Amino acid sequence: MNVFDSHTIEIPCPHCSHKASQTVGRLKLNPNLTCNACRQSFKVNANELRVAIQKIEKALADTKRSLSRLGK
């Protein structure tokens, strides 16, 4: 299990742009989603998932840097 698997991300529906929230771990196991707004099914693009994980990693690194500055 990855540290980011429990993190929730928002994925825009390619049909109507409504954002669906889902955990990274769930998307890794099953990338298929159904939009709550338009009820269309779609598959999450692996590149989109990778970009979302990179954003999480950057936010974590930024937070660590900010916290390390507080102790100085």
LUMTI-299978 format. One record per residue: residue number from 1; residue in one letter; x, z, y of N, C-alpha, C, O in turn. Coordinates in steps of 0.1 Angstrom, whole numbers, plus 5000, padded with zeros to 4 digits. Atoms other than C-alpha are relative to their C-alpha. Layout:
BEGIN
+-----+------+------+------+------+------+------+------+------+------+------+------+------+------+
: seq : type :  n_x :  n_z :  n_y : ca_x : ca_z : ca_y :  c_x :  c_z :  c_y :  o_x :  o_z :  o_y :
+-----+------+------+------+------+------+------+------+------+------+------+------+------+------+
: NUM :    A :    X :    Z :    Y :    X :    Z :    Y :    X :    Z :    Y :    X :    Z :    Y :
...
+-----+------+------+------+------+------+------+------+------+------+------+------+------+------+
END
This chain:
BEGIN
+-----+------+------+------+------+------+------+------+------+------+------+------+------+------+
: seq : type :  n_x :  n_z :  n_y : ca_x : ca_z : ca_y :  c_x :  c_z :  c_y :  o_x :  o_z :  o_y :
+-----+------+------+------+------+------+------+------+------+------+------+------+------+------+
:   1 :    M : 5008 : 5000 : 4988 : 5000 : 5000 : 5000 : 5009 : 5000 : 5012 : 5018 : 5008 : 5013 :
:   2 :    N : 4993 : 5001 : 4988 : 5013 : 4990 : 5034 : 4994 : 5010 : 5010 : 4983 : 5013 : 5010 :
:   3 :    V : 5005 : 4990 : 4989 : 5011 : 5014 : 5064 : 4989 : 4994 : 5008 : 4982 : 5001 : 5014 :
:   4 :    F : 5009 : 5007 : 4991 : 4990 : 4988 : 5082 : 4987 : 4997 : 4992 : 4977 : 4992 : 4999 :
:   5 :    D : 5012 : 5004 : 5007 : 4964 : 4983 : 5054 : 4988 : 5007 : 5004 : 4977 : 5001 : 5003 :
:   6 :    S : 5012 : 4993 : 4996 : 4941 : 5009 : 5068 : 4996 : 4997 : 5014 : 4986 : 5002 : 5019 :
:   7 :    H : 5002 : 5003 : 4986 : 4943 : 4995 : 5103 : 4989 : 4989 : 5001 : 4989 : 4980 : 4994 :
:   8 :    T : 5011 : 5010 : 4998 : 4911 : 4977 : 5115 : 5004 : 4990 : 5011 : 5009 : 4994 : 5022 :
:   9 :    I : 4997 : 5010 : 4990 : 4915 : 4944 : 5133 : 4987 : 4992 : 5002 : 4978 : 4992 : 4994 :
:  10 :    E : 5011 : 5009 : 4997 : 4890 : 4920 : 5149 : 5003 : 4986 : 4998 : 5014 : 4981 : 5003 :
:  11 :    I : 4998 : 5014 : 5003 : 4887 : 4885 : 5136 : 4989 : 4992 : 5006 : 4977 : 4994 : 5003 :
:  12 :    P : 5010 : 5008 : 4994 : 4868 : 4859 : 5157 : 4994 : 4990 : 4990 : 5001 : 4984 : 4982 :
:  13 :    C : 5007 : 5010 : 5009 : 4842 : 4838 : 5138 : 5003 : 4986 : 5005 : 5002 : 4984 : 5017 :
:  14 :    P : 4997 : 5013 : 4995 : 4852 : 4802 : 5139 : 4988 : 4992 : 5004 : 4989 : 4981 : 5010 :
:  15 :    H : 5012 : 5007 : 4997 : 4816 : 4792 : 5142 : 4993 : 5004 : 5013 : 4988 : 4995 : 5021 :
:  16 :    C : 5007 : 4995 : 4988 : 4803 : 4814 : 5170 : 5009 : 5009 : 5009 : 5004 : 5013 : 5020 :
:  17 :    S : 4990 : 4992 : 4993 : 4834 : 4834 : 5182 : 4996 : 5015 : 5000 : 5003 : 5023 : 5007 :
:  18 :    H : 5003 : 4986 : 5002 : 4816 : 4867 : 5174 : 5012 : 5007 : 4993 : 5017 : 5001 : 4983 :
:  19 :    K : 4989 : 4994 : 5006 : 4843 : 4892 : 5164 : 4995 : 5009 : 4989 : 4987 : 5018 : 4990 :
:  20 :    A : 5003 : 4992 : 5012 : 4842 : 4908 : 5129 : 5011 : 5010 : 4999 : 5023 : 5006 : 4999 :
:  21 :    S : 4990 : 4990 : 5003 : 4860 : 4941 : 5123 : 5002 : 5002 : 4985 : 4993 : 5003 : 4978 :
:  22 :    Q : 4997 : 4998 : 5014 : 4878 : 4945 : 5090 : 5014 : 5006 : 4999 : 5022 : 5004 : 5008 :
:  23 :    T : 4987 : 4995 : 5002 : 4908 : 4964 : 5076 : 5010 : 4990 : 4995 : 5005 : 4980 : 4988 :
:  24 :    V : 4989 : 5009 : 5004 : 4941 : 4946 : 5070 : 5000 : 5000 : 4984 : 5001 : 4989 : 4978 :
:  25 :    G : 4999 : 4999 : 5014 : 4941 : 4959 : 5034 : 4988 : 4992 : 4993 : 4990 : 4985 : 4983 :
:  26 :    R : 5011 : 5007 : 5006 : 4906 : 4945 : 5027 : 5002 : 4985 : 5001 : 4998 : 4977 : 4992 :
:  27 :    L : 4998 : 5014 : 4998 : 4915 : 4911 : 5042 : 5011 : 4995 : 4991 : 5010 : 4983 : 4987 :
:  28 :    K : 4990 : 5004 : 5009 : 4946 : 4910 : 5020 : 4994 : 4997 : 4986 : 4998 : 4988 : 4979 :
:  29 :    L : 5006 : 5001 : 5013 : 4925 : 4915 : 4989 : 4990 : 4989 : 5000 : 4988 : 4982 : 4989 :
:  30 :    N : 5011 : 5010 : 4999 : 4896 : 4892 : 5000 : 4999 : 4995 : 5014 : 4993 : 5002 : 5023 :
:  31 :    P : 5001 : 5005 : 4986 : 4900 : 4870 : 5031 : 4987 : 4994 : 5004 : 4986 : 4988 : 5015 :
:  32 :    N : 5013 : 5006 : 4997 : 4864 : 4859 : 5029 : 4991 : 5010 : 5008 : 4990 : 5021 : 5004 :
:  33 :    L : 5009 : 4992 : 4992 : 4841 : 4872 : 5056 : 4987 : 4993 : 5003 : 4986 : 4980 : 5002 :
:  34 :    T : 5012 : 5006 : 4995 : 4805 : 4866 : 5067 : 4997 : 5006 : 5014 : 4997 : 5018 : 5015 :
:  35 :    C : 5002 : 4995 : 4986 : 4798 : 4868 : 5104 : 4986 : 5007 : 5001 : 4976 : 5002 : 4996 :
:  36 :    N : 5012 : 4992 : 4999 : 4772 : 4894 : 5113 : 4990 : 4993 : 5011 : 4978 : 4996 : 5010 :
:  37 :    A : 5008 : 5007 : 4989 : 4760 : 4872 : 5143 : 4993 : 4988 : 4995 : 4981 : 4986 : 4996 :
:  38 :    C : 5006 : 5013 : 5004 : 4755 : 4837 : 5128 : 4998 : 4999 : 4985 : 4993 : 4989 : 4981 :
:  39 :    R : 5001 : 4999 : 5015 : 4757 : 4847 : 5091 : 5007 : 4989 : 4993 : 5005 : 4986 : 4981 :
:  40 :    Q : 4992 : 5010 : 5007 : 4782 : 4819 : 5084 : 5012 : 5007 : 4993 : 5017 : 5016 : 4998 :
:  41 :    S : 4988 : 4995 : 5008 : 4809 : 4826 : 5058 : 5012 : 4992 : 5005 : 5012 : 4980 : 5008 :
:  42 :    F : 4988 : 5006 : 4997 : 4845 : 4819 : 5066 : 5012 : 5007 : 4994 : 5010 : 5019 : 4990 :
:  43 :    K : 4988 : 4994 : 5005 : 4880 : 4825 : 5053 : 5010 : 5003 : 5011 : 5012 : 4995 : 5019 :
:  44 :    V : 4990 : 4996 : 4990 : 4905 : 4844 : 5074 : 5013 : 4992 : 4997 : 5018 : 4992 : 4986 :
:  45 :    N : 4988 : 5007 : 5001 : 4935 : 4823 : 5081 : 5012 : 5009 : 4998 : 5013 : 5019 : 5006 :
:  46 :    A : 4988 : 4992 : 5002 : 4968 : 4838 : 5068 : 5008 : 5002 : 5012 : 5014 : 5012 : 5014 :
:  47 :    N : 4992 : 4999 : 4988 : 4985 : 4830 : 5100 : 4994 : 5009 : 5010 : 5001 : 5017 : 5017 :
:  48 :    E : 5007 : 4990 : 4991 : 4958 : 4849 : 5120 : 5003 : 5014 : 4996 : 5005 : 5023 : 5004 :
:  49 :    L : 4997 : 4987 : 5005 : 4964 : 4879 : 5098 : 5014 : 5004 : 5003 : 5016 : 5015 : 5007 :
:  50 :    R : 4986 : 4997 : 4997 : 5001 : 4877 : 5102 : 5002 : 5003 : 5015 : 5010 : 5012 : 5018 :
:  51 :    V : 5000 : 4997 : 4986 : 4997 : 4875 : 5140 : 4995 : 5014 : 5003 : 5000 : 5021 : 5012 :
:  52 :    A : 5006 : 4987 : 4997 : 4975 : 4905 : 5140 : 5009 : 5012 : 4995 : 5010 : 5022 : 5002 :
:  53 :    I : 4990 : 4990 : 5005 : 5000 : 4925 : 5119 : 5012 : 5001 : 5009 : 5017 : 5012 : 5012 :
:  54 :    Q : 4989 : 5000 : 4991 : 5028 : 4915 : 5143 : 4996 : 5007 : 5013 : 5004 : 5015 : 5019 :
:  55 :    K : 5004 : 4993 : 4988 : 5007 : 4928 : 5172 : 4999 : 5015 : 4997 : 5003 : 5023 : 5006 :
:  56 :    I : 5000 : 4986 : 5004 : 5002 : 4961 : 5154 : 5014 : 5006 : 5000 : 5017 : 5016 : 5005 :
:  57 :    E : 4986 : 4996 : 5001 : 5039 : 4963 : 5147 : 5006 : 5002 : 5014 : 5014 : 5011 : 5016 :
:  58 :    K : 4995 : 5000 : 4986 : 5047 : 4956 : 5184 : 4995 : 5013 : 5007 : 5002 : 5020 : 5014 :
:  59 :    A : 5006 : 4988 : 4994 : 5023 : 4983 : 5195 : 5006 : 5013 : 4995 : 5008 : 5022 : 5003 :
:  60 :    L : 4994 : 4988 : 5006 : 5038 : 5008 : 5171 : 5014 : 5002 : 5006 : 5018 : 5013 : 5009 :
:  61 :    A : 4987 : 4999 : 4995 : 5073 : 5000 : 5183 : 5000 : 5004 : 5015 : 5008 : 5012 : 5019 :
:  62 :    D : 5002 : 4996 : 4986 : 5062 : 5003 : 5220 : 4997 : 5015 : 5001 : 5002 : 5022 : 5010 :
:  63 :    T : 5004 : 4985 : 5000 : 5046 : 5037 : 5213 : 5012 : 5008 : 4996 : 5015 : 5019 : 5003 :
:  64 :    K : 4988 : 4992 : 5004 : 5078 : 5049 : 5195 : 5010 : 5001 : 5012 : 5016 : 5011 : 5015 :
:  65 :    R : 4991 : 5000 : 4989 : 5099 : 5038 : 5225 : 4995 : 5010 : 5012 : 5003 : 5017 : 5018 :
:  66 :    S : 5006 : 4991 : 4989 : 5075 : 5056 : 5250 : 5002 : 5014 : 4996 : 5005 : 5023 : 5005 :
:  67 :    L : 4998 : 4986 : 5005 : 5076 : 5088 : 5229 : 5014 : 5004 : 5001 : 5017 : 5016 : 5004 :
:  68 :    S : 4986 : 4996 : 5000 : 5113 : 5088 : 5227 : 5005 : 5002 : 5014 : 5014 : 5011 : 5016 :
:  69 :    R : 4996 : 4998 : 4986 : 5116 : 5086 : 5265 : 4994 : 5013 : 5005 : 5000 : 5019 : 5014 :
:  70 :    L : 5006 : 4987 : 4995 : 5094 : 5117 : 5269 : 5009 : 5012 : 4997 : 5009 : 5021 : 5005 :
:  71 :    G : 4991 : 4989 : 5004 : 5120 : 5139 : 5252 : 5013 : 5000 : 5008 : 5021 : 5009 : 5006 :
:  72 :    K : 4988 : 5001 : 4993 : 5147 : 5129 : 5276 : 4999 : 5006 : 5014 : 5009 : 5006 : 5021 :
+-----+------+------+------+------+------+------+------+------+------+------+------+------+------+
END
